[in-house]
Amino acid sequence: MENETTNLFRRRDTFFGICEAVGQDFGFNPLWLRLAFVAPLFFFPVQTFIGYFALGLVVLASRLIFPAKAAAQPAPNAIDVAAPQAEKTEELALAA
């Protein structure tokens, strides 16, 4: 299984990862965008490739300007997570 942090450009199951990246950014299945590129490909192949790579430049610019913030957020401490459980244990002991 592929790791979530794998570079989309280096994956073997995508063609530059443009549709996958747009799907991740906007929260929809990239298959729908891929299907939207299929029909115009038969009638306007040059314009479709130009549009696809223009979309790729937009994705590249957005990823460079607004990098993912998931790596910058610190993980919650085990002490912070366990603190509410300790309060519940005290409440249950008092209730008995």
Distance bins in CASP14 RR format, pairs under 12 A and 6 or more apart:
PFRMAT RR
TARGET T0000
AUTHOR 0000-0000-0000
RMODE 2
METHOD distances of the structure
MODEL  1
1 11 0 0 0 0 0 1 0 0 0 0 0
1 13 0 0 0 0 0 1 0 0 0 0 0
2 8 0 0 0 0 1 0 0 0 0 0 0
2 10 0 0 0 0 0 1 0 0 0 0 0
2 11 1 0 0 1 0 0 0 0 0 0 0
2 12 0 0 0 0 1 0 0 0 0 0 0
2 13 1 0 0 1 0 0 0 0 0 0 0
2 14 0 0 0 0 1 0 0 0 0 0 0
2 17 0 0 0 0 0 1 0 0 0 0 0
2 20 0 0 0 0 0 1 0 0 0 0 0
3 10 0 0 0 0 0 1 0 0 0 0 0
3 11 0 0 0 0 1 0 0 0 0 0 0
4 11 0 0 0 0 0 1 0 0 0 0 0
4 20 0 0 0 0 0 1 0 0 0 0 0
4 24 0 0 0 0 1 0 0 0 0 0 0
4 68 0 0 0 0 0 1 0 0 0 0 0
4 70 0 0 0 0 1 0 0 0 0 0 0
4 71 0 0 0 0 0 1 0 0 0 0 0
5 11 0 0 0 0 0 1 0 0 0 0 0
5 24 0 0 0 0 0 1 0 0 0 0 0
5 68 0 0 0 0 1 0 0 0 0 0 0
5 70 0 0 0 0 1 0 0 0 0 0 0
5 71 0 0 0 0 1 0 0 0 0 0 0
6 12 0 0 0 0 0 1 0 0 0 0 0
6 13 0 0 0 0 0 1 0 0 0 0 0
6 14 0 0 0 0 0 1 0 0 0 0 0
6 17 0 0 0 0 0 1 0 0 0 0 0
6 20 0 0 0 0 0 1 0 0 0 0 0
6 21 0 0 0 0 0 1 0 0 0 0 0
6 24 0 0 0 0 0 1 0 0 0 0 0
7 14 0 0 0 0 0 1 0 0 0 0 0
7 16 0 0 0 0 0 1 0 0 0 0 0
7 17 0 0 0 0 1 0 0 0 0 0 0
7 20 0 0 0 0 0 1 0 0 0 0 0
7 21 0 0 0 0 0 1 0 0 0 0 0
7 63 0 0 0 0 0 1 0 0 0 0 0
8 14 1 0 0 1 0 0 0 0 0 0 0
8 15 0 0 0 0 0 1 0 0 0 0 0
8 16 1 0 0 1 0 0 0 0 0 0 0
8 17 1 0 1 0 0 0 0 0 0 0 0
8 18 0 0 0 0 1 0 0 0 0 0 0
8 19 0 0 0 0 1 0 0 0 0 0 0
8 20 1 0 1 0 0 0 0 0 0 0 0
8 21 1 0 1 0 0 0 0 0 0 0 0
8 22 0 0 0 0 0 1 0 0 0 0 0
8 23 0 0 0 0 0 1 0 0 0 0 0
8 24 0 0 0 0 1 0 0 0 0 0 0
8 25 0 0 0 0 0 1 0 0 0 0 0
8 30 0 0 0 0 0 1 0 0 0 0 0
8 56 0 0 0 0 0 1 0 0 0 0 0
8 59 0 0 0 0 1 0 0 0 0 0 0
8 60 0 0 0 0 0 1 0 0 0 0 0
8 63 0 0 0 0 1 0 0 0 0 0 0
8 68 0 0 0 0 0 1 0 0 0 0 0
9 15 0 0 0 0 0 1 0 0 0 0 0
9 16 1 0 0 1 0 0 0 0 0 0 0
9 17 1 0 0 1 0 0 0 0 0 0 0
9 18 0 0 0 0 1 0 0 0 0 0 0
9 20 0 0 0 0 0 1 0 0 0 0 0
9 21 0 0 0 0 1 0 0 0 0 0 0
9 56 0 0 0 0 0 1 0 0 0 0 0
9 59 0 0 0 0 0 1 0 0 0 0 0
9 60 0 0 0 0 1 0 0 0 0 0 0
9 63 0 0 0 0 0 1 0 0 0 0 0
10 16 0 0 0 0 0 1 0 0 0 0 0
10 17 0 0 0 0 1 0 0 0 0 0 0
11 17 1 0 0 1 0 0 0 0 0 0 0
11 18 0 0 0 0 0 1 0 0 0 0 0
11 19 0 0 0 0 0 1 0 0 0 0 0
11 20 1 0 0 1 0 0 0 0 0 0 0
11 21 0 0 0 0 0 1 0 0 0 0 0
13 19 0 0 0 0 0 1 0 0 0 0 0
13 20 0 0 0 0 1 0 0 0 0 0 0
13 30 0 0 0 0 0 1 0 0 0 0 0
13 34 0 0 0 0 0 1 0 0 0 0 0
14 20 1 0 1 0 0 0 0 0 0 0 0
14 21 0 0 0 0 1 0 0 0 0 0 0
14 22 0 0 0 0 0 1 0 0 0 0 0
14 23 0 0 0 0 0 1 0 0 0 0 0
14 24 0 0 0 0 0 1 0 0 0 0 0
14 30 0 0 0 0 1 0 0 0 0 0 0
14 31 0 0 0 0 0 1 0 0 0 0 0
14 33 0 0 0 0 0 1 0 0 0 0 0
14 34 0 0 0 0 1 0 0 0 0 0 0
14 56 0 0 0 0 0 1 0 0 0 0 0
14 59 0 0 0 0 0 1 0 0 0 0 0
15 21 0 0 0 0 0 1 0 0 0 0 0
15 30 0 0 0 0 0 1 0 0 0 0 0
15 33 0 0 0 0 0 1 0 0 0 0 0
15 34 0 0 0 0 1 0 0 0 0 0 0
15 37 0 0 0 0 1 0 0 0 0 0 0
15 41 0 0 0 0 0 1 0 0 0 0 0
15 49 0 0 0 0 0 1 0 0 0 0 0
15 52 0 0 0 0 1 0 0 0 0 0 0
15 53 0 0 0 0 0 1 0 0 0 0 0
15 55 0 0 0 0 0 1 0 0 0 0 0
15 56 0 0 0 0 0 1 0 0 0 0 0
16 22 0 0 0 0 0 1 0 0 0 0 0
16 34 0 0 0 0 0 1 0 0 0 0 0
16 49 0 0 0 0 0 1 0 0 0 0 0
16 52 0 0 0 0 1 0 0 0 0 0 0
16 53 0 0 0 0 1 0 0 0 0 0 0
16 55 0 0 0 0 1 0 0 0 0 0 0
16 56 1 0 0 1 0 0 0 0 0 0 0
16 57 0 0 0 0 0 1 0 0 0 0 0
16 59 0 0 0 0 1 0 0 0 0 0 0
16 60 0 0 0 0 1 0 0 0 0 0 0
17 23 0 0 0 0 1 0 0 0 0 0 0
17 24 0 0 0 0 1 0 0 0 0 0 0
17 25 0 0 0 0 0 1 0 0 0 0 0
17 30 0 0 0 0 1 0 0 0 0 0 0
17 33 0 0 0 0 0 1 0 0 0 0 0
17 34 0 0 0 0 0 1 0 0 0 0 0
17 52 0 0 0 0 0 1 0 0 0 0 0
17 53 0 0 0 0 0 1 0 0 0 0 0
17 55 0 0 0 0 0 1 0 0 0 0 0
17 56 0 0 0 0 1 0 0 0 0 0 0
17 59 0 0 0 0 1 0 0 0 0 0 0
17 60 0 0 0 0 0 1 0 0 0 0 0
17 63 0 0 0 0 0 1 0 0 0 0 0
18 24 0 0 0 0 0 1 0 0 0 0 0
18 25 0 0 0 0 0 1 0 0 0 0 0
18 30 0 0 0 0 1 0 0 0 0 0 0
18 33 0 0 0 0 1 0 0 0 0 0 0
18 34 0 0 0 0 1 0 0 0 0 0 0
18 37 0 0 0 0 1 0 0 0 0 0 0
18 49 0 0 0 0 0 1 0 0 0 0 0
18 51 0 0 0 0 1 0 0 0 0 0 0
18 52 1 0 0 1 0 0 0 0 0 0 0
18 53 1 0 0 1 0 0 0 0 0 0 0
18 54 0 0 0 0 1 0 0 0 0 0 0
18 55 1 0 1 0 0 0 0 0 0 0 0
18 56 1 0 1 0 0 0 0 0 0 0 0
18 57 0 0 0 0 1 0 0 0 0 0 0
18 58 0 0 0 0 1 0 0 0 0 0 0
18 59 1 0 1 0 0 0 0 0 0 0 0
18 60 0 0 0 0 1 0 0 0 0 0 0
18 62 0 0 0 0 0 1 0 0 0 0 0
18 63 0 0 0 0 0 1 0 0 0 0 0
19 25 0 0 0 0 0 1 0 0 0 0 0
19 26 0 0 0 0 0 1 0 0 0 0 0
19 28 0 0 0 0 0 1 0 0 0 0 0
19 29 0 0 0 0 1 0 0 0 0 0 0
19 30 1 0 1 0 0 0 0 0 0 0 0
19 31 0 0 0 0 1 0 0 0 0 0 0
19 32 0 0 0 0 1 0 0 0 0 0 0
19 33 1 0 1 0 0 0 0 0 0 0 0
19 34 1 0 1 0 0 0 0 0 0 0 0
19 35 0 0 0 0 1 0 0 0 0 0 0
19 36 0 0 0 0 1 0 0 0 0 0 0
19 37 1 0 0 1 0 0 0 0 0 0 0
19 38 0 0 0 0 0 1 0 0 0 0 0
19 51 0 0 0 0 0 1 0 0 0 0 0
19 52 0 0 0 0 1 0 0 0 0 0 0
19 55 0 0 0 0 1 0 0 0 0 0 0
19 56 0 0 0 0 1 0 0 0 0 0 0
19 59 0 0 0 0 1 0 0 0 0 0 0
20 26 0 0 0 0 0 1 0 0 0 0 0
20 27 0 0 0 0 0 1 0 0 0 0 0
20 28 0 0 0 0 0 1 0 0 0 0 0
20 29 0 0 0 0 1 0 0 0 0 0 0
20 30 1 0 1 0 0 0 0 0 0 0 0
20 31 0 0 0 0 1 0 0 0 0 0 0
20 32 0 0 0 0 0 1 0 0 0 0 0
20 33 0 0 0 0 1 0 0 0 0 0 0
20 34 0 0 0 0 1 0 0 0 0 0 0
20 55 0 0 0 0 0 1 0 0 0 0 0
20 56 0 0 0 0 0 1 0 0 0 0 0
20 59 0 0 0 0 1 0 0 0 0 0 0
21 27 0 0 0 0 0 1 0 0 0 0 0
21 28 0 0 0 0 0 1 0 0 0 0 0
21 30 0 0 0 0 1 0 0 0 0 0 0
21 33 0 0 0 0 0 1 0 0 0 0 0
21 55 0 0 0 0 1 0 0 0 0 0 0
21 56 1 0 0 1 0 0 0 0 0 0 0
21 57 0 0 0 0 0 1 0 0 0 0 0
21 58 0 0 0 0 1 0 0 0 0 0 0
21 59 1 0 1 0 0 0 0 0 0 0 0
21 60 0 0 0 0 1 0 0 0 0 0 0
21 61 0 0 0 0 0 1 0 0 0 0 0
21 62 0 0 0 0 1 0 0 0 0 0 0
21 63 1 0 0 1 0 0 0 0 0 0 0
21 68 0 0 0 0 0 1 0 0 0 0 0
22 28 0 0 0 0 1 0 0 0 0 0 0
22 29 0 0 0 0 0 1 0 0 0 0 0
22 30 1 0 0 1 0 0 0 0 0 0 0
22 31 0 0 0 0 0 1 0 0 0 0 0
22 32 0 0 0 0 0 1 0 0 0 0 0
22 33 1 0 1 0 0 0 0 0 0 0 0
22 34 0 0 0 0 0 1 0 0 0 0 0
22 36 0 0 0 0 0 1 0 0 0 0 0
22 37 0 0 0 0 0 1 0 0 0 0 0
22 52 0 0 0 0 0 1 0 0 0 0 0
22 55 1 0 0 1 0 0 0 0 0 0 0
22 56 0 0 0 0 1 0 0 0 0 0 0
22 58 0 0 0 0 1 0 0 0 0 0 0
22 59 1 0 0 1 0 0 0 0 0 0 0
22 60 0 0 0 0 0 1 0 0 0 0 0
22 62 0 0 0 0 1 0 0 0 0 0 0
22 63 0 0 0 0 0 1 0 0 0 0 0
23 29 1 0 0 1 0 0 0 0 0 0 0
23 30 1 0 1 0 0 0 0 0 0 0 0
23 31 0 0 0 0 1 0 0 0 0 0 0
23 32 0 0 0 0 1 0 0 0 0 0 0
23 33 1 0 0 1 0 0 0 0 0 0 0
23 34 0 0 0 0 0 1 0 0 0 0 0
23 36 0 0 0 0 0 1 0 0 0 0 0
23 55 0 0 0 0 0 1 0 0 0 0 0
23 59 0 0 0 0 1 0 0 0 0 0 0
24 30 1 0 0 1 0 0 0 0 0 0 0
24 33 0 0 0 0 0 1 0 0 0 0 0
24 59 0 0 0 0 1 0 0 0 0 0 0
24 62 0 0 0 0 0 1 0 0 0 0 0
24 63 0 0 0 0 0 1 0 0 0 0 0
24 68 0 0 0 0 1 0 0 0 0 0 0
24 70 0 0 0 0 0 1 0 0 0 0 0
25 33 0 0 0 0 0 1 0 0 0 0 0
25 55 0 0 0 0 0 1 0 0 0 0 0
25 56 0 0 0 0 0 1 0 0 0 0 0
25 58 0 0 0 0 1 0 0 0 0 0 0
25 59 1 0 0 1 0 0 0 0 0 0 0
25 60 0 0 0 0 0 1 0 0 0 0 0
25 61 0 0 0 0 0 1 0 0 0 0 0
25 62 1 0 0 1 0 0 0 0 0 0 0
25 63 0 0 0 0 1 0 0 0 0 0 0
25 66 0 0 0 0 1 0 0 0 0 0 0
25 68 0 0 0 0 1 0 0 0 0 0 0
26 32 0 0 0 0 0 1 0 0 0 0 0
26 33 0 0 0 0 1 0 0 0 0 0 0
26 55 0 0 0 0 0 1 0 0 0 0 0
26 58 0 0 0 0 0 1 0 0 0 0 0
26 59 0 0 0 0 0 1 0 0 0 0 0
26 62 0 0 0 0 0 1 0 0 0 0 0
27 33 0 0 0 0 0 1 0 0 0 0 0
28 34 0 0 0 0 0 1 0 0 0 0 0
28 35 0 0 0 0 0 1 0 0 0 0 0
28 36 0 0 0 0 0 1 0 0 0 0 0
29 35 0 0 0 0 1 0 0 0 0 0 0
29 36 0 0 0 0 0 1 0 0 0 0 0
30 36 0 0 0 0 0 1 0 0 0 0 0
30 37 0 0 0 0 0 1 0 0 0 0 0
30 55 0 0 0 0 0 1 0 0 0 0 0
30 59 0 0 0 0 0 1 0 0 0 0 0
31 37 0 0 0 0 0 1 0 0 0 0 0
31 38 0 0 0 0 0 1 0 0 0 0 0
32 38 0 0 0 0 0 1 0 0 0 0 0
33 51 0 0 0 0 0 1 0 0 0 0 0
33 52 0 0 0 0 1 0 0 0 0 0 0
33 55 0 0 0 0 1 0 0 0 0 0 0
33 56 0 0 0 0 0 1 0 0 0 0 0
33 59 0 0 0 0 0 1 0 0 0 0 0
34 40 0 0 0 0 0 1 0 0 0 0 0
34 41 0 0 0 0 0 1 0 0 0 0 0
34 48 0 0 0 0 0 1 0 0 0 0 0
34 52 0 0 0 0 1 0 0 0 0 0 0
34 55 0 0 0 0 0 1 0 0 0 0 0
35 41 0 0 0 0 0 1 0 0 0 0 0
36 48 0 0 0 0 1 0 0 0 0 0 0
36 51 0 0 0 0 0 1 0 0 0 0 0
36 52 0 0 0 0 0 1 0 0 0 0 0
36 55 0 0 0 0 0 1 0 0 0 0 0
37 43 0 0 0 0 0 1 0 0 0 0 0
37 44 0 0 0 0 0 1 0 0 0 0 0
37 45 0 0 0 0 0 1 0 0 0 0 0
37 47 0 0 0 0 0 1 0 0 0 0 0
37 48 1 0 0 1 0 0 0 0 0 0 0
37 49 0 0 0 0 1 0 0 0 0 0 0
37 50 0 0 0 0 0 1 0 0 0 0 0
37 51 0 0 0 0 1 0 0 0 0 0 0
37 52 1 0 0 1 0 0 0 0 0 0 0
37 53 0 0 0 0 0 1 0 0 0 0 0
37 55 0 0 0 0 1 0 0 0 0 0 0
37 56 0 0 0 0 0 1 0 0 0 0 0
38 44 0 0 0 0 0 1 0 0 0 0 0
38 45 0 0 0 0 0 1 0 0 0 0 0
38 48 0 0 0 0 1 0 0 0 0 0 0
38 52 0 0 0 0 0 1 0 0 0 0 0
39 45 0 0 0 0 0 1 0 0 0 0 0
39 48 0 0 0 0 1 0 0 0 0 0 0
40 46 0 0 0 0 0 1 0 0 0 0 0
40 47 1 0 0 1 0 0 0 0 0 0 0
40 48 1 0 1 0 0 0 0 0 0 0 0
40 49 0 0 0 0 1 0 0 0 0 0 0
40 50 0 0 0 0 0 1 0 0 0 0 0
40 51 0 0 0 0 1 0 0 0 0 0 0
40 52 0 0 0 0 1 0 0 0 0 0 0
41 47 0 0 0 0 1 0 0 0 0 0 0
41 48 1 0 1 0 0 0 0 0 0 0 0
41 49 0 0 0 0 1 0 0 0 0 0 0
41 50 0 0 0 0 0 1 0 0 0 0 0
41 51 0 0 0 0 0 1 0 0 0 0 0
41 52 0 0 0 0 1 0 0 0 0 0 0
42 48 0 0 0 0 1 0 0 0 0 0 0
44 50 0 0 0 0 1 0 0 0 0 0 0
44 51 0 0 0 0 1 0 0 0 0 0 0
44 52 0 0 0 0 0 1 0 0 0 0 0
45 51 0 0 0 0 0 1 0 0 0 0 0
45 52 0 0 0 0 0 1 0 0 0 0 0
46 52 0 0 0 0 0 1 0 0 0 0 0
46 53 0 0 0 0 0 1 0 0 0 0 0
47 53 0 0 0 0 0 1 0 0 0 0 0
47 54 0 0 0 0 0 1 0 0 0 0 0
48 54 0 0 0 0 0 1 0 0 0 0 0
48 55 0 0 0 0 0 1 0 0 0 0 0
49 55 0 0 0 0 0 1 0 0 0 0 0
49 56 0 0 0 0 0 1 0 0 0 0 0
50 56 0 0 0 0 0 1 0 0 0 0 0
50 57 0 0 0 0 0 1 0 0 0 0 0
51 57 0 0 0 0 1 0 0 0 0 0 0
51 58 0 0 0 0 1 0 0 0 0 0 0
51 59 0 0 0 0 0 1 0 0 0 0 0
52 58 0 0 0 0 0 1 0 0 0 0 0
52 59 0 0 0 0 0 1 0 0 0 0 0
53 59 0 0 0 0 0 1 0 0 0 0 0
53 60 0 0 0 0 0 1 0 0 0 0 0
54 60 0 0 0 0 0 1 0 0 0 0 0
54 61 0 0 0 0 0 1 0 0 0 0 0
55 61 0 0 0 0 0 1 0 0 0 0 0
55 62 0 0 0 0 0 1 0 0 0 0 0
56 62 0 0 0 0 1 0 0 0 0 0 0
56 63 0 0 0 0 1 0 0 0 0 0 0
56 64 0 0 0 0 0 1 0 0 0 0 0
57 63 0 0 0 0 0 1 0 0 0 0 0
57 64 0 0 0 0 0 1 0 0 0 0 0
58 64 0 0 0 0 0 1 0 0 0 0 0
58 65 0 0 0 0 0 1 0 0 0 0 0
58 66 0 0 0 0 0 1 0 0 0 0 0
59 65 0 0 0 0 0 1 0 0 0 0 0
59 66 0 0 0 0 0 1 0 0 0 0 0
60 66 0 0 0 0 0 1 0 0 0 0 0
60 67 0 0 0 0 0 1 0 0 0 0 0
61 67 0 0 0 0 0 1 0 0 0 0 0
62 68 0 0 0 0 0 1 0 0 0 0 0
74 80 0 0 0 0 0 1 0 0 0 0 0
75 81 0 0 0 0 0 1 0 0 0 0 0
76 82 0 0 0 0 0 1 0 0 0 0 0
76 83 0 0 0 0 0 1 0 0 0 0 0
76 84 0 0 0 0 0 1 0 0 0 0 0
77 83 0 0 0 0 1 0 0 0 0 0 0
78 85 0 0 0 0 0 1 0 0 0 0 0
79 85 0 0 0 0 0 1 0 0 0 0 0
79 86 0 0 0 0 1 0 0 0 0 0 0
80 86 0 0 0 0 0 1 0 0 0 0 0
82 88 0 0 0 0 0 1 0 0 0 0 0
82 89 0 0 0 0 0 1 0 0 0 0 0
83 89 0 0 0 0 0 1 0 0 0 0 0
83 90 0 0 0 0 0 1 0 0 0 0 0
84 90 0 0 0 0 0 1 0 0 0 0 0
84 91 0 0 0 0 0 1 0 0 0 0 0
85 91 0 0 0 0 0 1 0 0 0 0 0
85 92 0 0 0 0 0 1 0 0 0 0 0
86 92 0 0 0 0 0 1 0 0 0 0 0
86 93 0 0 0 0 0 1 0 0 0 0 0
87 93 0 0 0 0 0 1 0 0 0 0 0
87 94 0 0 0 0 0 1 0 0 0 0 0
88 94 0 0 0 0 0 1 0 0 0 0 0
88 95 0 0 0 0 0 1 0 0 0 0 0
89 95 0 0 0 0 0 1 0 0 0 0 0
89 96 0 0 0 0 0 1 0 0 0 0 0
90 96 0 0 0 0 0 1 0 0 0 0 0
END
